[in-house]
Amino acid sequence: MIGIINYGLGNVKAILNLYNYYKIKAKLINSKNDLDLVEKLILPGVGSFDNAIKLFSFSGMRDEVEKFVLERKMPILGICVGMQILGLRSEEGNENGLNWINGKVKKINFRHQKLPLPHIGWNKINLTKNSKIMKGLDNHYFYFLHSYVFDEYEKEDQIATFEYQDKFTCAVNRNNIYGVQFHPEKSHNAGEQLLINFSKI
């Protein structure tokens, strides 16, 4: 059973509908009491870093989810801002992140000519490391919507990059913790494959 953490942010229904379509068992997690029988977790997100971490903390689920992830080593997938709050902190705000992955979030900074921000639309990803969640997805296109990226992380945690004039990280993995900057639930076939891959980890 995959638990989709419903703390007020993210396209939770789209993810749930996709799993239902493929007859993969999934449910929305609205409180810590819903975590029973869950084997994997998804932490979606849209919007700002500070708002996301505050909502997750205020939801009453944070401490219990942390036990599942850090003590029981349950696989978890952070999506967009859900990925960013896995790190230490962000230039976007003042709140501390979850500190589950040693990394910081910074605003996209171009070395040469500046491109529009936020970065919106389809972009190809390139795998930098083999990872079960990215199986069969090298050079595939995913949908992005963001102005900040995961940075200053331990290099062995990076599993995929994308190019928007410069090269940036778009996916990380440390042990049972996964994060993607793009939106698999909006990325058609490639996104569906990623979510299916996660269900098999």
Backbone bond lengths (Angstrom), bond angles and torsions (degrees), N, CA, C in turn:
res aa  C-N    CA-C-N  psi(-1)  N-CA   C-N-CA  omega(-1)  CA-C   N-CA-C  phi
1 M - - - 1.468 - - 1.524 109.65 -
2 I 1.331 115.86 131.05 1.466 121.84 177.58 1.524 108.88 -101.61
3 G 1.307 116.78 127.93 1.456 121.55 177.99 1.512 111.10 -100.32
4 I 1.320 116.84 125.31 1.465 122.54 179.16 1.528 107.09 -102.59
5 I 1.323 116.27 111.80 1.467 121.08 -171.95 1.524 109.93 -72.21
6 N 1.319 116.08 116.28 1.463 122.98 -176.28 1.532 108.66 -103.90
7 Y 1.344 115.22 86.40 1.464 119.96 -177.44 1.522 112.51 -110.33
8 G 1.324 116.70 13.56 1.460 121.41 174.96 1.509 114.70 110.37
9 L 1.342 117.61 -1.58 1.464 121.22 179.97 1.515 110.31 -134.83
10 G 1.334 115.84 149.32 1.455 119.76 172.78 1.516 113.19 100.90
11 N 1.315 115.05 163.29 1.462 122.15 -177.22 1.535 109.63 -90.58
12 V 1.324 114.97 64.85 1.469 120.09 -172.18 1.525 111.91 -64.36
13 K 1.326 118.03 -38.90 1.462 121.17 -178.09 1.524 110.68 -67.19
14 A 1.344 117.03 -36.93 1.464 119.64 179.49 1.526 110.58 -63.93
15 I 1.330 116.79 -41.01 1.466 120.68 178.66 1.523 110.21 -66.70
16 L 1.328 116.61 -44.38 1.465 120.94 179.63 1.526 110.92 -62.02
17 N 1.331 116.79 -43.73 1.467 120.90 -179.51 1.518 111.24 -62.11
18 L 1.326 116.35 -38.66 1.463 119.71 179.44 1.526 110.49 -63.57
19 Y 1.318 116.68 -46.68 1.467 119.31 179.02 1.531 111.09 -63.99
20 N 1.320 116.59 -39.41 1.465 119.36 177.67 1.528 111.01 -61.80
21 Y 1.327 116.78 -39.74 1.465 121.66 -179.66 1.524 110.57 -60.10
22 Y 1.322 116.59 -40.33 1.463 120.83 -179.51 1.532 112.81 -91.03
23 K 1.334 115.37 10.25 1.466 121.54 178.14 1.530 112.71 56.19
24 I 1.338 114.16 38.25 1.466 121.67 173.91 1.524 107.00 -99.88
25 K 1.304 117.40 125.81 1.461 120.99 -175.00 1.528 111.19 -64.87
26 A 1.326 115.82 125.44 1.468 122.15 -179.91 1.518 108.91 -153.46
27 K 1.334 115.49 155.31 1.457 120.00 176.01 1.520 109.66 -152.26
28 L 1.333 115.58 157.85 1.457 121.03 175.18 1.524 109.18 -78.35
29 I 1.327 115.67 138.58 1.461 121.75 176.76 1.526 107.45 -103.99
30 N 1.324 115.76 106.05 1.465 121.30 -177.70 1.524 113.06 -99.70
31 S 1.326 117.18 -15.91 1.461 121.85 177.61 1.526 108.03 -155.24
32 K 1.317 115.48 167.74 1.473 118.68 -178.76 1.525 111.76 -63.03
33 N 1.334 116.89 -22.44 1.462 120.14 179.46 1.522 112.23 -70.71
34 D 1.336 117.02 -17.37 1.460 121.12 -179.59 1.525 112.58 -83.44
35 L 1.324 117.46 -1.69 1.461 120.66 -175.55 1.521 113.49 -79.41
36 D 1.325 117.23 -9.11 1.462 120.27 178.75 1.523 110.14 -60.90
37 L 1.322 116.26 136.54 1.465 124.89 176.32 1.533 113.61 74.23
38 V 1.319 117.90 0.12 1.461 120.40 178.21 1.524 109.74 -78.56
39 E 1.339 116.06 138.79 1.463 121.63 -179.48 1.523 112.44 -111.04
40 K 1.336 116.24 -20.94 1.461 121.94 179.04 1.517 107.78 -145.20
41 L 1.361 115.79 158.68 1.461 120.64 -178.17 1.524 110.94 -131.73
42 I 1.319 115.57 146.98 1.464 122.16 172.22 1.515 108.24 -121.87
43 L 1.348 115.66 129.73 1.464 122.72 178.71 1.523 108.14 -112.79
44 P 1.340 117.88 92.68 1.467 120.19 -179.12 1.520 110.78 -78.69
45 G 1.316 116.45 178.15 1.460 119.27 177.98 1.511 113.05 178.90
46 V 1.326 115.57 145.75 1.457 123.54 170.04 1.527 106.62 -142.49
47 G 1.329 116.41 157.73 1.457 119.45 176.62 1.515 112.86 94.10
48 S 1.326 115.94 -150.12 1.457 121.12 -170.56 1.523 112.64 -91.95
49 F 1.316 115.93 155.12 1.463 124.08 -179.58 1.525 111.13 -59.50
50 D 1.332 117.35 -53.18 1.469 120.60 -176.26 1.522 111.82 -60.47
51 N 1.322 116.58 -42.78 1.463 119.66 -179.66 1.517 110.52 -64.27
52 A 1.324 116.75 -39.59 1.465 120.47 -179.29 1.522 111.35 -64.51
53 I 1.319 117.58 -48.76 1.468 119.25 -176.77 1.532 110.87 -68.10
54 K 1.333 117.28 -34.21 1.463 120.07 177.43 1.533 111.07 -66.50
55 L 1.326 116.36 -45.95 1.460 119.58 -179.47 1.525 111.37 -63.44
56 F 1.332 116.18 -40.59 1.463 119.29 179.00 1.534 110.45 -64.60
57 S 1.330 116.70 -41.45 1.459 120.82 179.11 1.527 111.33 -65.96
58 F 1.329 116.28 -42.87 1.461 120.76 -177.95 1.528 112.48 -73.41
59 S 1.329 117.40 -15.71 1.466 120.40 -176.96 1.525 112.55 -68.58
60 G 1.337 116.75 -18.57 1.452 120.51 -176.69 1.519 113.71 83.49
61 M 1.341 116.40 2.72 1.466 120.69 -177.71 1.520 113.05 -101.57
62 R 1.313 117.80 -16.51 1.453 120.65 -170.37 1.529 113.14 -56.89
63 D 1.321 118.34 -50.94 1.465 120.95 -175.67 1.518 111.76 -62.64
64 E 1.330 116.36 -41.86 1.462 119.92 -178.62 1.527 111.19 -68.95
65 V 1.332 116.09 -41.42 1.468 120.05 177.17 1.525 109.92 -61.62
66 E 1.329 116.13 -40.22 1.462 120.25 179.94 1.534 110.63 -61.05
67 K 1.310 117.85 -39.59 1.469 120.96 177.32 1.525 110.73 -62.72
68 F 1.334 116.07 -43.72 1.458 120.41 179.97 1.524 110.59 -62.15
69 V 1.336 116.59 -41.87 1.463 121.06 -174.08 1.522 112.24 -78.61
70 L 1.329 117.46 -47.82 1.460 120.83 -172.74 1.522 113.06 -87.18
71 E 1.318 118.04 -32.64 1.463 120.48 -177.76 1.528 112.30 -95.74
72 R 1.316 116.57 -45.02 1.463 119.80 -179.05 1.529 111.87 -88.93
73 K 1.325 116.71 -7.82 1.466 122.63 179.21 1.529 112.49 60.00
74 M 1.318 116.13 38.81 1.454 120.75 177.31 1.527 110.15 -72.35
75 P 1.329 119.46 133.63 1.466 120.88 177.17 1.531 111.21 -62.15
76 I 1.331 116.09 137.44 1.460 121.46 176.53 1.524 108.87 -137.40
77 L 1.320 115.99 142.33 1.461 123.15 178.72 1.524 109.35 -119.76
78 G 1.340 117.12 115.82 1.456 121.78 173.90 1.518 109.83 -92.12
79 I 1.329 116.66 135.14 1.465 122.39 -177.91 1.521 110.24 -117.94
80 C 1.333 117.03 128.45 1.469 124.86 178.56 1.532 109.88 55.60
81 V 1.319 119.05 -116.87 1.468 119.65 178.50 1.532 110.42 -64.23
82 G 1.321 116.31 -26.64 1.460 120.02 174.35 1.517 111.89 -62.68
83 M 1.320 116.67 -28.97 1.463 120.57 172.32 1.522 110.13 -74.96
84 Q 1.321 117.54 -44.61 1.464 121.32 -174.80 1.527 112.17 -61.46
85 I 1.322 117.69 -38.77 1.469 119.13 -177.83 1.531 112.37 -74.54
86 L 1.328 117.82 -5.26 1.457 120.03 172.52 1.519 111.33 -67.17
87 G 1.349 116.72 -22.15 1.456 122.17 -175.27 1.517 113.74 -87.09
88 L 1.338 114.35 -163.80 1.464 121.62 -174.87 1.516 113.07 -79.51
89 R 1.324 116.54 -49.39 1.463 121.88 -177.80 1.517 109.22 -169.41
90 S 1.347 115.48 175.98 1.459 120.92 -177.07 1.526 110.89 -137.03
91 E 1.317 115.69 146.27 1.457 120.43 172.48 1.521 111.62 -64.52
92 E 1.315 117.05 -15.73 1.464 121.33 -177.50 1.523 112.26 -73.66
93 G 1.328 116.96 -21.37 1.461 118.57 -176.09 1.509 112.57 -153.61
94 N 1.333 115.36 -163.05 1.463 121.62 -175.31 1.521 113.82 -116.76
95 E 1.321 116.95 -9.24 1.457 120.26 -176.72 1.533 111.34 -77.66
96 N 1.318 115.70 152.22 1.460 120.90 172.19 1.521 110.14 -80.77
97 G 1.330 115.93 144.08 1.447 120.53 176.48 1.521 111.47 -82.67
98 L 1.322 116.19 -168.24 1.460 121.45 -177.72 1.520 112.30 -75.56
99 N 1.319 117.14 -23.56 1.468 122.08 -179.97 1.530 111.33 62.20
100 W 1.330 116.85 37.58 1.464 121.61 175.17 1.523 110.62 -89.31
101 I 1.335 116.00 -23.79 1.459 122.03 173.99 1.522 106.86 -128.12
102 N 1.305 116.51 134.58 1.462 120.67 -177.20 1.523 110.15 -78.03
103 G 1.329 115.78 89.79 1.457 120.58 -179.69 1.506 111.00 -162.78
104 K 1.322 115.90 158.91 1.461 122.15 178.58 1.525 109.23 -118.88
105 V 1.314 115.59 155.48 1.461 121.68 -179.53 1.520 108.57 -107.37
106 K 1.331 115.84 128.80 1.460 120.69 -177.95 1.523 110.95 -128.33
107 K 1.313 115.63 154.96 1.457 119.96 176.52 1.517 109.17 -68.18
108 I 1.333 116.02 142.55 1.462 120.26 178.75 1.527 108.89 -57.73
109 N 1.306 115.31 123.73 1.466 121.69 -177.86 1.528 108.50 -121.95
110 F 1.333 116.24 114.57 1.457 121.35 -178.15 1.519 110.97 -85.92
111 R 1.302 116.03 137.66 1.465 120.55 179.11 1.524 111.81 -76.93
112 H 1.326 116.51 -25.80 1.460 119.76 -176.61 1.533 109.36 -124.36
113 Q 1.287 117.96 -127.97 1.459 121.30 -179.06 1.525 110.59 -65.91
114 K 1.321 115.63 134.20 1.455 119.92 -177.81 1.529 110.99 -79.05
115 L 1.331 114.92 139.12 1.452 122.23 174.07 1.530 108.65 -103.88
116 P 1.330 117.45 162.81 1.468 120.05 -177.69 1.528 112.80 -60.90
117 L 1.323 115.32 142.84 1.458 123.01 171.60 1.522 108.55 -124.47
118 P 1.329 119.34 141.34 1.466 125.06 3.61 1.511 113.30 -69.24
119 H 1.326 114.42 159.46 1.456 122.19 172.87 1.524 106.71 -77.65
120 I 1.331 115.71 111.34 1.465 121.33 -175.27 1.519 109.54 -122.58
121 G 1.324 115.97 133.22 1.451 119.87 171.17 1.515 113.57 120.40
122 W 1.312 114.26 -165.73 1.455 122.11 -173.63 1.516 111.23 -85.73
123 N 1.335 115.41 137.62 1.458 120.40 178.51 1.529 109.37 -148.25
124 K 1.321 114.77 144.54 1.462 120.42 -179.47 1.518 110.22 -80.76
125 I 1.317 116.27 140.67 1.464 120.90 176.31 1.530 109.59 -106.17
126 N 1.316 115.14 153.90 1.466 121.48 176.68 1.518 108.77 -126.95
127 L 1.316 116.75 126.39 1.449 120.83 -179.54 1.522 110.24 -74.94
128 T 1.321 116.04 136.87 1.459 121.53 176.86 1.521 111.61 -109.46
129 K 1.322 116.02 -5.74 1.461 121.14 -176.46 1.518 108.25 -161.92
130 N 1.316 117.30 143.57 1.458 120.33 176.52 1.531 109.73 -66.65
131 S 1.316 115.33 135.22 1.456 120.88 179.42 1.521 108.24 -151.97
132 K 1.319 116.40 137.30 1.461 120.67 -178.08 1.518 112.12 -57.76
133 I 1.319 116.83 -35.44 1.460 119.58 -175.86 1.523 112.05 -71.03
134 M 1.354 117.03 -22.94 1.459 121.95 -177.88 1.531 112.76 -103.32
135 K 1.306 117.75 12.49 1.452 120.68 -177.22 1.529 111.44 -55.84
136 G 1.337 116.29 124.61 1.456 121.72 177.70 1.511 115.53 77.39
137 L 1.334 118.22 13.58 1.470 120.24 -172.05 1.526 114.15 -117.77
138 D 1.322 118.56 9.17 1.464 120.05 177.67 1.530 110.20 -63.24
139 N 1.327 116.10 136.17 1.472 123.31 179.91 1.531 113.58 65.85
140 H 1.307 117.06 19.99 1.462 120.51 174.76 1.531 109.68 -91.72
141 Y 1.335 114.72 159.43 1.461 121.02 -178.02 1.528 110.68 -99.58
142 F 1.353 114.13 137.87 1.455 121.55 177.78 1.530 109.50 -130.02
143 Y 1.329 115.33 161.05 1.475 120.67 -177.82 1.531 110.20 -94.40
144 F 1.344 115.69 127.59 1.461 122.72 -178.31 1.533 110.67 -115.57
145 L 1.326 115.54 150.60 1.465 122.55 170.50 1.528 107.55 -155.80
146 H 1.352 116.18 96.21 1.470 119.13 -174.85 1.526 110.59 -169.73
147 S 1.343 114.99 162.78 1.467 122.79 173.97 1.521 111.98 -123.47
148 Y 1.334 116.36 -6.35 1.469 121.77 -176.60 1.528 109.30 -123.80
149 V 1.319 115.44 150.62 1.466 120.89 -178.19 1.524 110.57 -134.27
150 F 1.322 114.70 156.64 1.460 121.18 175.88 1.525 108.92 -71.25
151 D 1.334 116.88 129.25 1.459 121.24 -175.07 1.533 108.56 -145.67
152 E 1.326 115.15 169.15 1.469 121.57 178.48 1.527 111.80 50.15
153 Y 1.322 115.38 49.16 1.452 122.98 179.02 1.523 107.98 -108.87
154 E 1.310 116.26 172.12 1.459 120.41 173.94 1.531 107.87 -76.13
155 K 1.324 116.23 126.65 1.457 121.38 -168.61 1.520 113.01 -57.68
156 E 1.332 117.50 -31.83 1.453 119.19 -179.15 1.527 112.56 -68.92
157 D 1.343 117.29 -11.26 1.460 121.00 178.45 1.529 112.67 -83.18
158 Q 1.314 118.02 -17.28 1.465 121.11 -178.68 1.524 110.20 -74.21
159 I 1.343 117.07 131.91 1.463 119.96 177.06 1.529 112.75 -122.53
160 A 1.343 118.46 -13.53 1.467 119.75 177.96 1.522 110.52 -158.19
161 T 1.337 114.78 151.42 1.460 122.13 177.48 1.532 109.85 -129.15
162 F 1.344 115.32 166.70 1.461 121.33 170.66 1.521 107.15 -138.56
163 E 1.317 117.50 163.81 1.453 121.70 178.66 1.527 110.31 -117.05
164 Y 1.311 114.47 128.67 1.467 122.59 172.87 1.522 104.60 -137.18
165 Q 1.310 115.36 77.80 1.452 127.11 -163.90 1.523 110.74 70.14
166 D 1.338 116.96 -59.76 1.456 121.20 174.88 1.529 109.12 -102.87
167 K 1.300 116.33 172.66 1.464 121.71 179.64 1.529 109.83 -96.89
168 F 1.340 115.80 132.10 1.458 121.95 -178.86 1.525 109.75 -132.71
169 T 1.323 115.38 159.04 1.462 121.41 176.95 1.523 110.34 -78.32
170 C 1.333 116.28 137.14 1.467 118.91 176.54 1.526 113.00 -128.68
171 A 1.340 117.90 -1.96 1.464 119.55 176.70 1.522 109.50 -154.15
172 V 1.329 115.14 139.09 1.469 121.53 179.82 1.518 109.60 -133.22
173 N 1.319 115.32 158.85 1.468 121.25 176.70 1.528 109.12 -154.35
174 R 1.314 115.54 125.46 1.469 121.98 171.38 1.512 107.34 -131.77
175 N 1.317 114.98 111.42 1.467 121.15 -178.93 1.530 110.79 55.01
176 N 1.324 118.62 -116.09 1.464 122.42 -177.29 1.524 113.32 -91.39
177 I 1.333 117.24 5.72 1.470 121.71 -174.78 1.526 109.97 -108.53
178 Y 1.334 115.55 124.44 1.461 122.36 -178.51 1.528 109.48 -123.38
179 G 1.328 116.14 149.50 1.457 120.17 175.76 1.513 111.01 -147.84
180 V 1.337 116.39 139.12 1.468 121.83 175.88 1.522 109.06 -130.38
181 Q 1.330 116.17 136.34 1.455 120.82 -178.67 1.524 112.00 -77.65
182 F 1.307 117.13 -31.37 1.461 122.33 -178.75 1.531 110.64 -79.91
183 H 1.335 115.41 177.10 1.465 121.51 -178.88 1.526 109.98 -108.06
184 P 1.332 118.78 98.31 1.464 119.14 178.48 1.526 112.93 -61.90
185 E 1.331 116.46 -31.25 1.469 119.74 -178.55 1.518 112.86 -70.32
186 K 1.344 117.19 -9.43 1.464 121.94 176.83 1.531 111.90 -115.44
187 S 1.329 115.94 8.27 1.463 120.29 -170.71 1.521 113.91 -107.19
188 H 1.316 116.83 24.43 1.462 122.41 173.53 1.534 112.25 52.72
189 N 1.327 117.24 -133.97 1.467 120.69 -171.45 1.526 113.06 -60.97
190 A 1.333 116.80 -42.14 1.471 119.85 -179.15 1.525 110.60 -64.62
191 G 1.319 116.68 -42.84 1.456 120.28 178.75 1.513 112.78 -65.48
192 E 1.331 115.57 -39.00 1.461 119.54 176.82 1.525 110.17 -61.78
193 Q 1.340 116.50 -43.02 1.457 119.82 -179.69 1.527 111.35 -62.94
194 L 1.342 116.78 -40.05 1.461 119.60 178.65 1.529 111.14 -61.87
195 L 1.321 116.84 -45.26 1.462 120.40 -179.59 1.529 111.16 -66.23
196 I 1.320 116.70 -35.27 1.464 120.15 175.20 1.531 109.87 -67.09
197 N 1.331 116.05 -43.36 1.472 119.62 176.90 1.524 110.64 -55.88
198 F 1.340 116.06 -43.86 1.461 119.65 -179.54 1.523 111.49 -61.83
199 S 1.325 116.31 -36.87 1.469 119.77 -179.17 1.519 112.42 -65.35
200 K 1.337 116.75 -18.59 1.474 121.28 -177.34 1.525 113.14 -98.37
201 I 1.323 116.98 -3.56 1.479 119.66 -179.01 1.524 110.12 -69.84
